[in-house]
Amino acid sequence: MLHYDPRHCLPSAAELPDSDDTPVDNELQNLIPNLLEAILAIAWADRQDWFMGIDMGIYYAPEVPPLVPDGFLSLGVERFVGEEGRLSYVLWEEDNIVPILTLEVASKTYGGEYERKKKDYAELGVLYYVIYVPDRRHRCRRQLLEVHRLVDGEYVLQKGDRIWMPEIGLALGRERGTYLGRTREWLYWYDQQGNRLLTPEELVEQERQRAEQERQRAEQAEQTLRELRAQLQRKGIDLEA
């Protein structure tokens, strides 16, 4: 008897395009999710049950074009798949685990973030849908950061400047800072107490400052010892004798 498994007929990630070949029209559409991923890589360094995709196709059904958010976060999946990593995010290869968060970085060219994509992500079952407007000149009537939560199949806009997401265990907010030498407003992760999680650059700077402080303390201790020896020598006490 033949045993039929429909999954055997589904295309693999290697057989599917890894994106929709639509180029981003603003480098921030990659930089902003890249920063969020870099912060998570530090904060969740001991975890291997998450994956963040950047400009990567999400395949949810065969022969249907993928959804390609600027960034998305999935929990409960393997962080690394093989040495080359994922080509795309294929639901039937991920135990049908839907991303818990998708991010769209709006630009001056309207991309359907508030209607079409919002409907698509709701139908897919994405719990949190985030829209960020990096340039207020082109979306003056919109909030710069909108976090929508899926409730009974509909997205509900969450209130506040920093939105706590208990299912993720982090909050998302915006703040001015520096990343890759560029100072502007960025999106950041925050813990439950409202503390912003540090970026890789900030951790390097923190370590540099710590090392500098240690060096200064060592120099001060050496200077104090030299002064003490000089005082004792003036009193006729030779520590080397």
Backbone as CSV, one residue per row, in Angstrom:
resi,resn,N_x,N_y,N_z,CA_x,CA_y,CA_z,C_x,C_y,C_z
1,MET,0.853,-1.207,0.000,0.000,0.000,0.000,0.880,1.245,0.000
2,LEU,0.515,2.199,-0.825,1.251,3.451,-0.878,0.751,4.386,0.206
3,HIS,1.684,5.029,0.882,1.339,6.005,1.919,1.599,7.403,1.354
4,TYR,0.568,8.192,1.276,0.663,9.526,0.665,0.833,10.581,1.754
5,ASP,1.853,11.365,1.651,2.100,12.489,2.560,2.116,13.749,1.714
6,PRO,1.120,14.628,1.841,1.063,15.823,0.991,2.278,16.717,1.137
7,ARG,2.973,16.628,2.271,4.144,17.473,2.460,5.252,17.121,1.483
8,HIS,5.247,15.849,1.006,6.274,15.440,0.061,6.126,16.154,-1.280
9,CYS,4.959,16.693,-1.544,4.716,17.363,-2.821,4.943,18.865,-2.733
10,LEU,5.218,19.355,-1.565,5.413,20.786,-1.401,6.837,21.166,-1.767
11,PRO,7.018,22.307,-2.427,8.372,22.738,-2.785,9.182,23.117,-1.554
12,SER,10.472,22.927,-1.633,11.356,23.298,-0.535,11.810,24.739,-0.709
13,ALA,12.479,25.261,0.323,12.977,26.632,0.246,13.946,26.805,-0.916
14,ALA,14.707,25.750,-1.229,15.674,25.842,-2.323,15.000,25.981,-3.678
15,GLU,13.744,25.547,-3.763,13.019,25.597,-5.038,12.179,26.865,-5.184
16,LEU,12.147,27.680,-4.150,11.310,28.881,-4.159,12.177,30.129,-4.219
17,PRO,11.716,31.194,-4.872,12.451,32.463,-4.840,12.549,32.945,-3.401
18,ASP,13.704,33.536,-3.046,13.885,33.943,-1.656,13.276,35.300,-1.355
19,SER,12.744,35.986,-2.363,12.091,37.275,-2.147,11.154,37.507,-3.321
20,ASP,10.562,38.700,-3.372,9.696,39.018,-4.502,10.412,39.876,-5.535
21,ASP,11.750,40.007,-5.352,12.592,40.770,-6.277,12.217,42.242,-6.356
22,THR,11.468,42.726,-5.376,11.139,44.152,-5.327,12.165,44.850,-4.446
23,PRO,12.981,45.733,-5.002,14.017,46.373,-4.191,13.417,47.361,-3.197
24,VAL,14.079,47.493,-2.052,13.641,48.510,-1.108,13.974,49.865,-1.707
25,ASP,13.147,50.864,-1.400,13.410,52.188,-1.960,14.017,53.117,-0.913
26,ASN,14.420,52.545,0.208,15.043,53.340,1.253,15.926,52.406,2.073
27,GLU,17.182,52.767,2.267,18.097,51.875,2.980,17.670,51.647,4.424
28,LEU,16.860,52.550,4.980,16.376,52.350,6.345,15.490,51.115,6.448
29,GLN,14.889,50.705,5.336,14.037,49.519,5.365,14.829,48.260,5.676
30,ASN,16.133,48.314,5.480,17.003,47.216,5.894,17.731,47.532,7.188
31,LEU,18.196,48.765,7.343,18.987,49.124,8.512,18.199,48.997,9.814
32,ILE,16.935,49.412,9.800,16.146,49.396,11.034,15.904,47.972,11.528
33,PRO,15.414,47.051,10.691,15.284,45.675,11.188,16.624,45.015,11.477
34,ASN,17.678,45.394,10.748,19.002,44.845,11.037,19.457,45.211,12.439
35,LEU,19.181,46.442,12.854,19.547,46.863,14.200,18.766,46.077,15.240
36,LEU,17.473,45.901,15.015,16.664,45.128,15.968,17.188,43.697,16.090
37,GLU,17.574,43.109,14.968,18.122,41.748,15.013,19.446,41.715,15.762
38,ALA,20.309,42.707,15.528,21.614,42.750,16.182,21.468,42.866,17.702
39,ILE,20.481,43.636,18.136,20.244,43.773,19.578,19.767,42.448,20.167
40,LEU,18.861,41.774,19.465,18.372,40.476,19.939,19.497,39.453,19.996
41,ALA,20.405,39.508,19.044,21.500,38.539,19.013,22.351,38.634,20.268
42,ILE,22.388,39.804,20.878,23.120,39.982,22.133,22.235,39.612,23.322
43,ALA,21.025,40.159,23.332,20.123,39.930,24.465,19.726,38.460,24.587
44,TRP,19.585,37.784,23.456,19.170,36.383,23.448,20.308,35.474,22.984
45,ALA,21.519,35.812,23.357,22.679,35.047,22.898,22.614,33.588,23.315
46,ASP,21.959,33.303,24.439,21.880,31.928,24.931,20.663,31.181,24.390
47,ARG,19.861,31.838,23.588,18.661,31.201,23.056,18.875,30.782,21.597
48,GLN,18.328,29.642,21.260,18.404,29.149,19.892,17.012,28.889,19.320
49,ASP,16.009,29.509,19.932,14.616,29.234,19.535,13.944,30.432,18.900
50,TRP,14.718,31.214,18.149,14.133,32.386,17.510,14.854,32.654,16.185
51,PHE,14.158,33.368,15.337,14.743,33.756,14.052,14.147,35.081,13.620
52,MET,15.002,35.975,13.135,14.523,37.241,12.592,14.959,37.343,11.139
53,GLY,13.982,37.473,10.256,14.258,37.592,8.840,14.209,39.036,8.383
54,ILE,15.084,39.386,7.451,15.150,40.742,6.907,14.890,40.672,5.406
55,ASP,13.829,41.333,4.944,13.495,41.366,3.516,13.491,39.951,2.935
56,MET,12.865,39.037,3.652,12.831,37.626,3.266,11.390,37.195,3.021
57,GLY,11.207,36.372,2.012,9.870,35.903,1.686,9.327,34.926,2.717
58,ILE,8.052,35.096,3.072,7.335,34.165,3.945,6.352,33.400,3.065
59,TYR,6.604,32.120,2.874,5.721,31.279,2.066,4.729,30.560,2.976
60,TYR,3.461,30.759,2.711,2.415,30.159,3.539,1.529,29.192,2.761
61,ALA,1.669,29.139,1.448,0.896,28.208,0.628,1.638,27.986,-0.683
62,PRO,1.604,26.772,-1.219,2.270,26.514,-2.495,1.634,27.332,-3.622
63,GLU,2.461,27.725,-4.564,2.009,28.426,-5.767,1.337,29.767,-5.458
64,VAL,1.647,30.317,-4.293,1.141,31.641,-3.927,2.353,32.530,-3.660
65,PRO,2.395,33.735,-4.215,3.539,34.615,-3.972,3.745,34.838,-2.474
66,PRO,4.977,34.968,-2.054,5.240,35.134,-0.619,4.900,36.534,-0.128
67,LEU,4.719,36.642,1.174,4.670,37.946,1.827,6.110,38.305,2.174
68,VAL,6.494,39.557,1.927,7.889,39.951,2.149,7.924,41.223,3.001
69,PRO,7.796,41.090,4.313,7.912,42.270,5.163,9.358,42.751,5.226
70,ASP,9.547,43.971,5.689,10.913,44.468,5.852,11.644,43.667,6.924
71,GLY,10.896,43.210,7.915,11.487,42.364,8.943,10.399,41.555,9.619
72,PHE,10.763,40.393,10.163,9.800,39.607,10.930,10.534,38.789,11.978
73,LEU,9.815,38.463,13.047,10.373,37.689,14.153,9.523,36.457,14.381
74,SER,10.185,35.293,14.467,9.504,34.045,14.786,10.109,33.464,16.057
75,LEU,9.266,32.916,16.903,9.701,32.252,18.125,9.346,30.775,18.047
76,GLY,10.172,29.956,18.695,9.900,28.528,18.704,10.417,27.801,17.482
77,VAL,11.309,28.441,16.735,11.921,27.811,15.568,13.429,27.779,15.774
78,GLU,14.118,26.995,14.950,15.572,26.958,15.032,16.155,28.277,14.549
79,ARG,17.107,28.791,15.316,17.705,30.054,14.913,18.544,29.881,13.649
80,PHE,19.314,28.810,13.589,20.175,28.579,12.432,19.756,27.283,11.742
81,VAL,19.663,27.349,10.429,19.333,26.171,9.635,20.471,25.944,8.649
82,GLY,21.330,24.973,8.940,22.466,24.709,8.069,23.500,25.825,8.115
83,GLU,24.592,25.620,7.431,25.661,26.616,7.429,25.316,27.837,6.590
84,GLU,24.496,27.670,5.579,24.161,28.782,4.693,22.926,29.544,5.147
85,GLY,22.195,28.996,6.115,21.018,29.684,6.617,19.808,29.514,5.715
86,ARG,18.719,30.145,6.082,17.480,30.058,5.323,17.557,30.870,4.032
87,LEU,16.979,30.320,2.997,16.806,31.081,1.761,15.519,31.894,1.825
88,SER,14.525,31.354,2.488,13.244,32.017,2.723,12.601,31.317,3.917
89,TYR,11.488,31.867,4.368,10.797,31.289,5.517,9.564,30.560,4.993
90,VAL,9.649,29.238,5.000,8.610,28.397,4.417,7.840,27.730,5.557
91,LEU,6.583,28.072,5.701,5.818,27.611,6.863,5.813,26.099,7.005
92,TRP,5.675,25.366,5.891,5.598,23.917,6.017,6.958,23.290,6.337
93,GLU,8.016,24.100,6.332,9.313,23.621,6.791,9.621,24.117,8.195
94,GLU,8.724,24.924,8.756,8.916,25.518,10.083,7.831,25.057,11.052
95,ASP,7.322,23.828,10.835,6.241,23.296,11.678,5.032,24.225,11.699
96,ASN,4.829,24.944,10.587,3.701,25.872,10.448,3.663,26.941,11.539
97,ILE,4.847,27.320,12.014,4.936,28.388,13.021,4.929,29.741,12.304
98,VAL,3.881,30.491,12.522,3.719,31.809,11.892,4.563,32.828,12.654
99,PRO,5.224,33.753,11.976,5.949,34.812,12.691,5.048,35.509,13.696
100,ILE,5.618,35.837,14.846,4.837,36.497,15.884,4.778,38.004,15.651
101,LEU,5.710,38.522,14.843,5.757,39.971,14.581,6.278,40.206,13.168
102,THR,5.629,41.133,12.487,6.140,41.614,11.202,6.316,43.128,11.286
103,LEU,7.303,43.624,10.561,7.634,45.045,10.577,7.672,45.578,9.159
104,GLU,6.980,46.687,8.956,7.052,47.411,7.688,7.566,48.820,7.967
105,VAL,8.638,49.205,7.285,9.180,50.558,7.387,8.654,51.347,6.204
106,ALA,7.731,52.238,6.455,7.094,52.995,5.381,8.072,54.008,4.786
107,SER,7.870,54.308,3.514,8.697,55.295,2.846,7.802,56.231,2.057
108,LYS,8.417,57.131,1.300,7.626,58.106,0.564,6.791,57.449,-0.536
109,THR,7.223,56.256,-0.988,6.437,55.507,-1.967,5.496,54.586,-1.214
110,TYR,4.226,54.855,-1.256,3.265,54.087,-0.469,3.218,52.636,-0.921
111,GLY,3.319,51.729,0.041,3.373,50.312,-0.282,2.237,49.497,0.276
112,GLY,1.119,50.121,0.611,-0.037,49.376,1.101,0.092,48.905,2.523
113,GLU,0.950,49.586,3.309,1.182,49.130,4.682,-0.078,49.182,5.543
114,TYR,-0.956,50.141,5.282,-2.102,50.340,6.171,-3.362,49.619,5.717
115,GLU,-3.361,49.049,4.533,-4.541,48.339,4.046,-4.206,46.915,3.627
116,ARG,-3.597,46.765,2.468,-3.375,45.428,1.905,-2.496,44.553,2.792
117,LYS,-1.336,45.074,3.185,-0.425,44.267,3.995,-1.031,43.977,5.371
118,LYS,-1.743,44.945,5.893,-2.385,44.748,7.189,-3.383,43.587,7.110
119,LYS,-4.125,43.518,6.030,-5.094,42.441,5.826,-4.379,41.101,5.635
120,ASP,-3.293,41.111,4.860,-2.554,39.879,4.604,-1.981,39.287,5.890
121,TYR,-1.384,40.126,6.718,-0.771,39.621,7.946,-1.828,39.145,8.939
122,ALA,-2.976,39.800,8.933,-4.064,39.354,9.810,-4.554,37.974,9.388
123,GLU,-4.700,37.766,8.089,-5.151,36.467,7.596,-4.122,35.377,7.875
124,LEU,-2.854,35.743,7.851,-1.808,34.780,8.154,-1.786,34.423,9.641
125,GLY,-2.256,35.358,10.477,-2.284,35.106,11.914,-1.103,35.676,12.670
126,VAL,-0.437,36.682,12.092,0.686,37.346,12.763,0.140,38.146,13.947
127,LEU,0.654,37.873,15.144,0.092,38.489,16.347,0.330,39.995,16.401
128,TYR,1.547,40.427,16.061,1.875,41.856,16.125,2.308,42.349,14.746
129,TYR,1.680,43.423,14.327,2.046,44.052,13.057,2.511,45.475,13.368
130,VAL,3.756,45.759,13.012,4.384,47.043,13.333,4.603,47.841,12.058
131,ILE,4.192,49.096,12.092,4.459,50.025,10.991,5.250,51.199,11.558
132,TYR,6.392,51.471,10.962,7.219,52.590,11.417,7.423,53.558,10.270
133,VAL,7.229,54.837,10.557,7.406,55.897,9.564,8.665,56.672,9.928
134,PRO,9.765,56.456,9.232,11.015,57.124,9.599,11.081,58.591,9.197
135,ASP,10.183,59.017,8.315,10.189,60.403,7.847,8.772,60.960,7.970
136,ARG,8.552,61.777,8.980,7.202,62.269,9.262,6.658,63.160,8.134
137,ARG,7.492,63.656,7.258,7.021,64.544,6.194,6.083,63.823,5.234
138,HIS,6.254,62.500,5.125,5.465,61.762,4.149,4.268,61.048,4.769
139,ARG,4.128,61.108,6.088,2.986,60.470,6.740,2.542,61.341,7.916
140,CYS,2.288,62.604,7.639,2.050,63.575,8.700,0.809,63.253,9.515
141,ARG,-0.127,62.497,8.973,-1.354,62.183,9.702,-1.304,60.807,10.368
142,ARG,-0.156,60.174,10.342,0.001,58.859,10.941,0.941,58.939,12.133
143,GLN,0.752,58.026,13.092,1.719,57.898,14.163,3.026,57.388,13.581
144,LEU,4.143,57.860,14.136,5.430,57.428,13.614,5.649,55.939,13.867
145,LEU,5.146,55.449,14.983,5.266,54.028,15.293,3.897,53.500,15.681
146,GLU,3.429,52.532,14.922,2.152,51.894,15.225,2.399,50.407,15.461
147,VAL,1.935,49.924,16.608,2.001,48.495,16.909,0.570,47.995,17.015
148,HIS,0.212,47.095,16.121,-1.136,46.534,16.086,-1.096,45.107,16.632
149,ARG,-2.074,44.776,17.452,-2.174,43.421,18.010,-3.422,42.741,17.457
150,LEU,-3.280,41.497,17.058,-4.381,40.765,16.462,-5.346,40.298,17.555
151,VAL,-6.594,40.759,17.455,-7.635,40.399,18.418,-8.867,39.959,17.629
152,ASP,-9.226,38.691,17.766,-10.390,38.136,17.061,-10.322,38.398,15.553
153,GLY,-9.137,38.221,15.001,-8.972,38.350,13.561,-8.811,39.763,13.045
154,GLU,-8.832,40.753,13.947,-8.686,42.148,13.541,-7.541,42.784,14.313
155,TYR,-6.811,43.682,13.641,-5.718,44.375,14.313,-6.240,45.557,15.118
156,VAL,-5.766,45.639,16.365,-6.129,46.729,17.269,-4.856,47.518,17.578
157,LEU,-4.895,48.822,17.303,-3.737,49.674,17.546,-3.494,49.791,19.052
158,GLN,-2.269,49.521,19.475,-1.904,49.604,20.878,-1.488,51.030,21.238
159,LYS,-1.829,51.448,22.431,-1.538,52.812,22.861,-0.188,52.876,23.570
160,GLY,0.465,54.027,23.412,1.729,54.256,24.099,2.885,54.420,23.132
161,ASP,3.969,54.999,23.648,5.163,55.205,22.836,6.047,53.969,22.818
162,ARG,5.970,53.173,23.895,6.705,51.918,23.965,5.704,50.830,24.294
163,ILE,5.581,49.897,23.404,4.535,48.887,23.519,5.122,47.591,24.063
164,TRP,4.609,47.179,25.226,5.049,45.929,25.842,4.314,44.763,25.173
165,MET,5.095,43.761,24.774,4.550,42.586,24.113,4.895,41.358,24.957
166,PRO,3.984,40.939,25.834,4.307,39.862,26.789,4.681,38.549,26.119
167,GLU,4.117,38.262,24.969,4.433,37.007,24.285,5.887,36.971,23.796
168,ILE,6.465,38.146,23.600,7.861,38.253,23.189,8.761,38.506,24.387
169,GLY,8.195,39.127,25.409,8.974,39.439,26.596,9.782,40.707,26.465
170,LEU,9.401,41.546,25.508,10.101,42.800,25.273,9.101,43.862,24.849
171,ALA,9.537,45.107,24.957,8.754,46.226,24.435,9.485,46.782,23.221
172,LEU,8.729,47.465,22.377,9.308,48.098,21.191,9.020,49.591,21.261
173,GLY,10.027,50.384,20.970,9.846,51.833,21.001,10.849,52.508,20.089
174,ARG,10.749,53.821,20.031,11.655,54.594,19.173,12.404,55.608,20.016
175,GLU,13.625,55.880,19.601,14.488,56.763,20.380,15.640,57.211,19.497
176,ARG,16.145,58.390,19.775,17.268,58.895,18.988,18.558,58.240,19.468
177,GLY,19.375,57.825,18.517,20.628,57.180,18.864,21.546,57.114,17.660
178,THR,22.628,56.366,17.796,23.612,56.249,16.723,23.819,54.782,16.388
179,TYR,23.742,54.469,15.097,23.954,53.110,14.617,24.756,53.185,13.332
180,LEU,25.868,52.450,13.277,26.765,52.474,12.124,27.207,53.898,11.784
181,GLY,27.390,54.689,12.825,27.860,56.056,12.644,26.790,57.057,12.270
182,ARG,25.546,56.595,12.138,24.454,57.483,11.723,23.578,57.804,12.926
183,THR,23.447,59.081,13.226,22.629,59.530,14.357,21.272,59.989,13.851
184,ARG,20.224,59.347,14.330,18.861,59.653,13.956,17.952,58.872,14.911
185,GLU,16.668,58.880,14.631,15.756,58.064,15.419,15.775,56.631,14.886
186,TRP,15.841,55.663,15.834,15.830,54.249,15.498,14.780,53.535,16.328
187,LEU,14.475,52.321,15.944,13.636,51.466,16.777,14.535,50.634,17.677
188,TYR,14.081,50.465,18.926,14.860,49.711,19.906,13.941,48.766,20.681
189,TRP,14.568,47.740,21.271,13.888,46.864,22.220,14.108,47.372,23.636
190,TYR,13.114,47.155,24.504,13.198,47.564,25.909,12.749,46.399,26.782
191,ASP,13.312,46.332,28.009,12.859,45.296,28.926,11.607,45.765,29.653
192,GLN,11.100,44.934,30.556,9.823,45.238,31.213,9.918,46.459,32.118
193,GLN,11.126,46.784,32.569,11.314,47.968,33.417,11.525,49.238,32.596
194,GLY,11.490,49.109,31.285,11.657,50.273,30.417,13.092,50.590,30.062
195,ASN,14.016,49.703,30.434,15.421,49.921,30.102,15.682,49.512,28.651
196,ARG,16.333,50.384,27.916,16.634,50.080,26.522,17.766,49.065,26.451
197,LEU,17.595,48.041,25.616,18.654,47.064,25.417,19.760,47.678,24.562
198,LEU,20.994,47.392,24.929,22.131,48.016,24.270,22.379,47.426,22.887
199,THR,22.915,48.276,22.022,23.296,47.852,20.680,24.723,47.293,20.731
200,PRO,25.150,46.572,19.689,26.538,46.085,19.672,27.560,47.206,19.817
201,GLU,27.327,48.324,19.146,28.261,49.449,19.247,28.334,49.981,20.662
202,GLU,27.192,50.063,21.323,27.163,50.574,22.693,27.866,49.620,23.645
203,LEU,27.736,48.322,23.418,28.428,47.354,24.260,29.939,47.454,24.082
204,VAL,30.378,47.658,22.841,31.811,47.838,22.586,32.314,49.086,23.289
205,GLU,31.552,50.177,23.191,31.941,51.421,23.852,31.933,51.255,25.368
206,GLN,30.957,50.544,25.883,30.878,50.284,27.323,32.114,49.509,27.793
207,GLU,32.517,48.512,27.018,33.704,47.731,27.362,34.963,48.583,27.252
208,ARG,35.011,49.458,26.238,36.175,50.343,26.092,36.293,51.265,27.296
209,GLN,35.162,51.843,27.736,35.175,52.722,28.884,35.573,51.974,30.146
210,ARG,35.080,50.736,30.286,35.443,49.937,31.460,36.946,49.673,31.488
211,ALA,37.514,49.314,30.322,38.945,49.057,30.238,39.744,50.324,30.539
212,GLU,39.250,51.465,30.052,39.925,52.737,30.312,39.890,53.082,31.790
213,GLN,38.759,52.851,32.434,38.656,53.097,33.870,39.605,52.199,34.662
214,GLU,39.713,50.926,34.237,40.643,50.006,34.894,42.078,50.485,34.720
215,ARG,42.395,50.967,33.528,43.746,51.473,33.278,44.047,52.682,34.145
216,GLN,43.084,53.594,34.259,43.280,54.788,35.074,43.425,54.437,36.545
217,ARG,42.641,53.451,37.006,42.765,53.036,38.414,44.132,52.406,38.684
218,ALA,44.621,51.618,37.705,45.932,51.001,37.868,47.024,52.061,37.899
219,GLU,46.912,53.067,37.020,47.890,54.151,37.006,47.846,54.940,38.305
220,GLN,46.640,55.175,38.829,46.504,55.916,40.078,47.111,55.142,41.240
221,ALA,46.890,53.823,41.236,47.467,52.992,42.305,48.988,52.997,42.235
222,GLU,49.521,52.941,41.004,50.969,52.978,40.837,51.537,54.320,41.283
223,GLN,50.836,55.395,40.953,51.280,56.727,41.365,51.253,56.863,42.875
224,THR,50.211,56.355,43.512,50.108,56.400,44.971,51.244,55.619,45.616
225,LEU,51.582,54.454,45.050,52.676,53.646,45.597,54.017,54.362,45.463
226,ARG,54.236,55.030,44.322,55.483,55.774,44.144,55.602,56.903,45.160
227,GLU,54.510,57.611,45.404,54.520,58.706,46.370,54.782,58.186,47.778
228,LEU,54.209,57.018,48.097,54.423,56.437,49.423,55.887,56.040,49.608
229,ARG,56.470,55.432,48.578,57.867,55.061,48.662,58.757,56.285,48.843
230,ALA,58.429,57.373,48.119,59.214,58.601,48.222,59.138,59.165,49.628
231,GLN,57.952,59.158,50.249,57.790,59.660,51.609,58.610,58.843,52.600
232,LEU,58.593,57.518,52.433,59.356,56.656,53.339,60.844,56.850,53.166
233,GLN,61.291,57.053,51.927,62.722,57.270,51.687,63.188,58.568,52.326
234,ARG,62.343,59.589,52.306,62.705,60.858,52.942,62.840,60.698,54.440
235,LYS,62.172,59.706,54.990,62.253,59.419,56.429,63.368,58.422,56.720
236,GLY,64.133,58.046,55.690,65.223,57.127,55.884,64.842,55.672,55.870
237,ILE,63.656,55.398,55.407,63.200,54.008,55.351,63.292,53.540,53.904
238,ASP,64.122,52.512,53.692,64.301,51.982,52.335,63.574,50.651,52.221
239,LEU,62.519,50.627,51.430,61.725,49.418,51.284,62.474,48.334,50.525
240,GLU,63.522,48.699,49.781,64.260,47.712,49.005,65.336,47.031,49.820
241,ALA,65.603,47.538,50.987,66.700,46.983,51.816,66.335,45.624,52.362
